[in-house]
Amino acid sequence: MIDKSQASLVEALSQIQNGSTIMIGGFGTAGQPAELIDGLIELGIKDLVIV
């Protein structure tokens, strides 16, 4: 099995480009990856498809 885990948030976000499709888990604010979402906004990544 391929290990797809990332060592840091910066490393994970570096793999996401404009127009990417990403899946974000959680229910409402419970389990929501707030740091990931904030990082996407800070980096100005746009035209995402959120599943």
mmCIF file of the C-alpha atoms, coordinates in Angstrom:
data_MODEL
# 
_entry.id   MODEL 
# 
loop_
_atom_site.group_PDB 
_atom_site.id 
_atom_site.type_symbol 
_atom_site.label_atom_id 
_atom_site.label_alt_id 
_atom_site.label_comp_id 
_atom_site.label_asym_id 
_atom_site.label_entity_id 
_atom_site.label_seq_id 
_atom_site.pdbx_PDB_ins_code 
_atom_site.Cartn_x 
_atom_site.Cartn_y 
_atom_site.Cartn_z 
_atom_site.occupancy 
_atom_site.B_iso_or_equiv 
_atom_site.pdbx_formal_charge 
_atom_site.auth_seq_id 
_atom_site.auth_comp_id 
_atom_site.auth_asym_id 
_atom_site.auth_atom_id 
_atom_site.pdbx_PDB_model_num 
ATOM 1  C CA . MET A 1 1  ? 0.000   0.000  0.000   1.00 0.00 ? 1  MET A CA 1 
ATOM 2  C CA . ILE A 1 2  ? 1.275   3.491  -0.851  1.00 0.00 ? 2  ILE A CA 1 
ATOM 3  C CA . ASP A 1 3  ? 1.814   5.805  2.138   1.00 0.00 ? 3  ASP A CA 1 
ATOM 4  C CA . LYS A 1 4  ? 0.111   9.101  1.247   1.00 0.00 ? 4  LYS A CA 1 
ATOM 5  C CA . SER A 1 5  ? 0.578   10.799 4.621   1.00 0.00 ? 5  SER A CA 1 
ATOM 6  C CA . GLN A 1 6  ? 2.300   14.199 4.716   1.00 0.00 ? 6  GLN A CA 1 
ATOM 7  C CA . ALA A 1 7  ? 4.796   15.376 7.340   1.00 0.00 ? 7  ALA A CA 1 
ATOM 8  C CA . SER A 1 8  ? 3.410   18.908 7.579   1.00 0.00 ? 8  SER A CA 1 
ATOM 9  C CA . LEU A 1 9  ? 0.567   21.155 6.497   1.00 0.00 ? 9  LEU A CA 1 
ATOM 10 C CA . VAL A 1 10 ? 2.899   23.103 4.182   1.00 0.00 ? 10 VAL A CA 1 
ATOM 11 C CA . GLU A 1 11 ? 3.974   19.868 2.489   1.00 0.00 ? 11 GLU A CA 1 
ATOM 12 C CA . ALA A 1 12 ? 0.352   18.784 2.035   1.00 0.00 ? 12 ALA A CA 1 
ATOM 13 C CA . LEU A 1 13 ? -0.749  22.143 0.648   1.00 0.00 ? 13 LEU A CA 1 
ATOM 14 C CA . SER A 1 14 ? 2.159   22.232 -1.803  1.00 0.00 ? 14 SER A CA 1 
ATOM 15 C CA . GLN A 1 15 ? 0.492   19.336 -3.656  1.00 0.00 ? 15 GLN A CA 1 
ATOM 16 C CA . ILE A 1 16 ? -2.762  21.258 -4.269  1.00 0.00 ? 16 ILE A CA 1 
ATOM 17 C CA . GLN A 1 17 ? -2.990  23.429 -7.374  1.00 0.00 ? 17 GLN A CA 1 
ATOM 18 C CA . ASN A 1 18 ? -5.636  25.775 -8.764  1.00 0.00 ? 18 ASN A CA 1 
ATOM 19 C CA . GLY A 1 19 ? -8.505  23.736 -10.181 1.00 0.00 ? 19 GLY A CA 1 
ATOM 20 C CA . SER A 1 20 ? -7.819  20.660 -8.035  1.00 0.00 ? 20 SER A CA 1 
ATOM 21 C CA . THR A 1 21 ? -10.572 18.457 -6.656  1.00 0.00 ? 21 THR A CA 1 
ATOM 22 C CA . ILE A 1 22 ? -10.233 17.819 -2.919  1.00 0.00 ? 22 ILE A CA 1 
ATOM 23 C CA . MET A 1 23 ? -12.344 16.026 -0.336  1.00 0.00 ? 23 MET A CA 1 
ATOM 24 C CA . ILE A 1 24 ? -12.814 17.581 3.096   1.00 0.00 ? 24 ILE A CA 1 
ATOM 25 C CA . GLY A 1 25 ? -14.350 15.483 5.861   1.00 0.00 ? 25 GLY A CA 1 
ATOM 26 C CA . GLY A 1 26 ? -16.239 16.453 8.978   1.00 0.00 ? 26 GLY A CA 1 
ATOM 27 C CA . PHE A 1 27 ? -19.796 17.327 9.922   1.00 0.00 ? 27 PHE A CA 1 
ATOM 28 C CA . GLY A 1 28 ? -20.386 21.025 10.403  1.00 0.00 ? 28 GLY A CA 1 
ATOM 29 C CA . THR A 1 29 ? -17.561 22.260 12.598  1.00 0.00 ? 29 THR A CA 1 
ATOM 30 C CA . ALA A 1 30 ? -16.961 18.846 14.186  1.00 0.00 ? 30 ALA A CA 1 
ATOM 31 C CA . GLY A 1 31 ? -13.914 17.239 12.641  1.00 0.00 ? 31 GLY A CA 1 
ATOM 32 C CA . GLN A 1 32 ? -13.493 20.072 10.146  1.00 0.00 ? 32 GLN A CA 1 
ATOM 33 C CA . PRO A 1 33 ? -9.812  20.543 9.153   1.00 0.00 ? 33 PRO A CA 1 
ATOM 34 C CA . ALA A 1 34 ? -9.732  24.289 9.937   1.00 0.00 ? 34 ALA A CA 1 
ATOM 35 C CA . GLU A 1 35 ? -5.956  24.641 9.467   1.00 0.00 ? 35 GLU A CA 1 
ATOM 36 C CA . LEU A 1 36 ? -6.167  23.039 6.022   1.00 0.00 ? 36 LEU A CA 1 
ATOM 37 C CA . ILE A 1 37 ? -8.974  25.365 4.931   1.00 0.00 ? 37 ILE A CA 1 
ATOM 38 C CA . ASP A 1 38 ? -7.171  28.427 6.332   1.00 0.00 ? 38 ASP A CA 1 
ATOM 39 C CA . GLY A 1 39 ? -4.004  27.373 4.503   1.00 0.00 ? 39 GLY A CA 1 
ATOM 40 C CA . LEU A 1 40 ? -5.845  27.078 1.189   1.00 0.00 ? 40 LEU A CA 1 
ATOM 41 C CA . ILE A 1 41 ? -7.219  30.592 1.656   1.00 0.00 ? 41 ILE A CA 1 
ATOM 42 C CA . GLU A 1 42 ? -3.844  32.053 2.676   1.00 0.00 ? 42 GLU A CA 1 
ATOM 43 C CA . LEU A 1 43 ? -2.113  30.546 -0.359  1.00 0.00 ? 43 LEU A CA 1 
ATOM 44 C CA . GLY A 1 44 ? -4.800  31.906 -2.677  1.00 0.00 ? 44 GLY A CA 1 
ATOM 45 C CA . ILE A 1 45 ? -5.537  28.514 -4.206  1.00 0.00 ? 45 ILE A CA 1 
ATOM 46 C CA . LYS A 1 46 ? -8.671  28.964 -6.309  1.00 0.00 ? 46 LYS A CA 1 
ATOM 47 C CA . ASP A 1 47 ? -11.143 27.227 -8.608  1.00 0.00 ? 47 ASP A CA 1 
ATOM 48 C CA . LEU A 1 48 ? -11.262 24.186 -6.315  1.00 0.00 ? 48 LEU A CA 1 
ATOM 49 C CA . VAL A 1 49 ? -13.907 21.486 -6.505  1.00 0.00 ? 49 VAL A CA 1 
ATOM 50 C CA . ILE A 1 50 ? -14.726 20.577 -2.892  1.00 0.00 ? 50 ILE A CA 1 
ATOM 51 C CA . VAL A 1 51 ? -16.289 17.145 -2.293  1.00 0.00 ? 51 VAL A CA 1 
# 
